[in-house]
Amino acid sequence: MVYNYSERMSKMNGAATREILKLLTRPEIISFAGGFPATQCLPQKEVQEIAHELLSEGRATDSLQYGTTEGFVPFRQQLIEYVKTAGIENISLDQTLVISGGQQGIDLMSKTFLDKGDVVFVENPTYLTALQIFDSYQAKIVGINADKNGLDIEDLENKIIQYKPKFLYCVSTFSNPTGKTYTVANRKEIASVTAKYNVMVLEDDPYSKLRFEGESVPSIKSFDTHGNVVYISSFSKVLSPGLRVGVAVGDKEVIRKMTICKQGVDVTTSNLSQLIVYEYLKRGYLFPNIAKSLPIYRERKNAMIDAINKYMPEEFKYINAEGGLFIWGEFDAPINTVELAPEAIKHDVAYIQGQVFYPDGGGLNTLRLNFSNATVDRIDAGIHRLGDMFKEEIAKLK
Ligand SMILES: Cc1ncc(COP(=O)(O)O)c(C=O)c1O
């Protein structure tokens, strides 16, 4: 059979990290490749307690039936309170949409705004799967330069004038892949320059609650006076990725359009999952669970930084994240992390080559390390092996 695929499939191979991720089921591999929350941070007991009650006699129809596409109303009311923790005030019910994870928010925004050939801006580098979604809508992806403070505003403004993008996608707090957080001043400037040119912003925030150092910062959405910012958040990293629940907040007209798109995608986010998250929040379980998780992440992040300082070559420069799940590194030497990823697997350790996060295929000398899902001992052992491998490669260059 010759399959006559759609044109959009031509750019969608998804192969870049798949081979590595497939190998990670081997227990001997120390994986710094994924982005999973730590297993012991998944609140199995509380979710079991809630699910048991929700599925008890007389109540089960609530969670086992269809619901509205917008989401369960009391849950949406609760989410209006929840987004206040990101500085987002004065949100009405019709400005909220329950989504099946942040990933779906990126897809719905794209379905709502993108036609073939439209331009999307992303930070250079950015979240790999967002790039894949934009590709699936046959958009032209343009990278915006960034530094430690956030986006380069001059570059953003110049490129807005040049490309007239449909929207800017950014992970403003503890970015995937870099772990970086935009400053408050940078957020205000992003809100103001995009409003000036009527450019939409999709602010993706799955990580801001996972802050184990420093002061929290308000979202870009909190500085939106123009209605051009859509903010999405998710319960995947703070509760459970298996439940597939998140929220989108934006102008009511835009949320309405995204809701229409969602009807054709999954009709509604699982009622059972929505009700579990709703009850979990209502019973006050979320913030204590986050407070319990943060010391685990802090300890693992510190272990990774210590190990990097001990074992990695001095040419390796890294960003020391104040939260989230990732450390981003770059070699000050022509080290090809794409070629060396399979070599690392031979040493039973996995990282993600940074190149996959660049829309233009740059970043050959970069890599992303996840610290949340390995024990301190395995972090030390894994970085030791990586350090030895990279030192050997650097020695070959001299
Ligand atoms: C930046 C970013 N956005 C979105 C997602 C998708 O998460 P989910 O759909 O589970 O909420 C992830 C997951 O790793 C992510 O890192």
The ligand as an SDF file (V2000), in Angstrom:
LIG
                    3D

 16 16  0  0  0  0  0  0  0  0999 V2000
    6.8600   24.0690   28.0880 C   0  0  0  0  0  0  0  0  0  0  0  0
    5.8860   22.9490   28.0950 C   0  0  0  0  0  0  0  0  0  0  0  0
    4.6490   23.1610   27.6630 N   0  0  0  0  0  0  0  0  0  0  0  0
    3.7390   22.1870   27.6460 C   0  0  0  0  0  0  0  0  0  0  0  0
    4.0500   20.9130   28.0750 C   0  0  0  0  0  0  0  0  0  0  0  0
    2.9920   19.8610   27.9790 C   0  0  0  0  0  0  0  0  0  0  0  0
    2.5490   19.4550   29.2040 O   0  0  0  0  0  0  0  0  0  0  0  0
    1.0970   18.9040   29.4660 P   0  0  0  0  0  0  0  0  0  0  0  0
    0.3690   18.7700   28.1770 O   0  0  0  0  0  0  0  0  0  0  0  0
    1.3190   17.5930   30.1400 O   0  0  0  0  0  0  0  0  0  0  0  0
    0.4680   19.9290   30.3550 O   0  0  0  0  0  0  0  0  0  0  0  0
    5.3290   20.6270   28.5500 C   0  0  0  0  0  0  0  0  0  0  0  0
    5.7050   19.2780   28.9910 C   0  0  0  0  0  0  0  0  0  0  0  0
    6.8180   18.9080   29.1410 O   0  0  0  0  0  0  0  0  0  0  0  0
    6.2770   21.6760   28.5620 C   0  0  0  0  0  0  0  0  0  0  0  0
    7.5350   21.4980   28.9840 O   0  0  0  0  0  0  0  0  0  0  0  0
  1  2  1  0
  2  3  1  0
  2 15  2  0
  3  4  2  0
  4  5  1  0
  5  6  1  0
  5 12  2  0
  6  7  1  0
  7  8  1  0
  8  9  2  0
  8 10  1  0
  8 11  1  0
 12 13  1  0
 12 15  1  0
 13 14  2  0
 15 16  1  0
M  END
$$$$
